[in-house]
Amino acid sequence: MKNIHTFPNFLFDNTSSFLSFFKNHKKILLIHSNNLVTSKLFELIKDKISKNIKFYNISKNKMSINKGFYNKLNNKVKFDLVLSIGGGSAIDIGKIFYAKILNENFLYSKKTRTNTLFKKNDIDFAALVTLPGSGAETSKTSIININKKKKFFISRNFVPKYIAYDFDTISNNSSEQQIFRVIDSMIHGIESNETILSSTFSNYLSQNIVIKSKKILKEILKNKNSKLKISIVKEICATSFYGGLAQSECGSSLCHAIAHYIENNFKLNHSESIFLATFIKLSYEKKMKHKSQLFKCEKLLKYIYFDFLKDEERTHYDRIINKISLTKFLKTIKEDPCFKLTKKHVDINKLKYVMSSIKKKRRWNI
């Protein structure tokens, strides 16, 4: 609801104190990816709470949610903590498992949206972020990929009670990962102020997220061949945190609708898809003679595309353009919840013209 804001209860300063807090929990469901198993963080987890954990590796399941495992979850299983470690995928799947434990009648496969407030009980939900940017750690929305479509679930209980960021793991992420994910945070800030739910709250966050994101991106580009300073890593986490809040309370708009199409049809991750979608949105807004906050970032986005990305990466992205079906593109976008939240009317014919121009030139940046 526009006049009710939902926030996490506890934000920890370091990973060790975060994990130690859960040492007395009797049974923990930990959702993670392959990246955790090969990291130093995994050793710390085993040292702090390993005796009590049931691991669920999202990388080992062809579908994001293993139906057999999911169907066994209910309040009789006796988990007292659902802990997601990773980025947006691990956290959003954790939200769905948390919902199922709280309410065994919750069926992620049957509804495209839910706004259920689950019953209060003694089960906690926590997130340790190693890939910031999605903002899932502060969002009351869970977005799951099912059959090449995005399904949206909403509940105030989806906002984790406990949050921490593993600064050491984050500082070792590649420059490319850092850049794309900061752009995702930045677009959350920008687009939260472009929806029918925008408010004074989103306006304040939007302006500050854009300023901070541009500063962070320049710092990453300047130090692309070296490990980031912890001070910059903390800034990255802050933009993810506040970008997530902005998106959670006010939603996203056209850029995210476009990105969802790209992500689901061409097997790119979400943050890459957001990056490419910014160029479509910029081109569309030029055509409409409407300049949003995104234009303050145009030079930086172009620099990343032409000077930071390797030639083979640009070639890979440009080849995707030929595979885009205009009919399917426009139909999918119009059905996306983020498109429906957009405050300004989107002229589909102008958007079609823009995409036709991009396809003719066979490059994202026009």
Secondary structure, 3 states (H helix, E strand, C coil): CCCCCCCCCEECCCHHHHHHCCCCCCCEEEEECHHHHCCHHHHHHHHHHHHHEEEEEHHHCCCCCCHHHHHCCCCCCCCCEEEEEECHHHHHHHHHHHHHHHCCCCCCCCCCCCCCCCCCCCCEEEEEECCCCCCHHHCCEEEEEECCEEEEEECHHHCCCEEEECHHHHHCCCHHHHHHHHHHHHHHHHHHCCECCCCHHHHHHHHHHHHHHHHHHHHHHHCCCCCCCHHHHHHHHHHHHHHHHHHHHHCCCHHHHHHHHHHHHHCCCHHHHHHHHHHHHHHHHHHCCCCCHHHHHHHHHHHHHHHHCCHHHHHHHHHHHHHCCHHHHHHHHHHCHHHHHECCCCCHHHHHHHHHHHHHHCCCCC
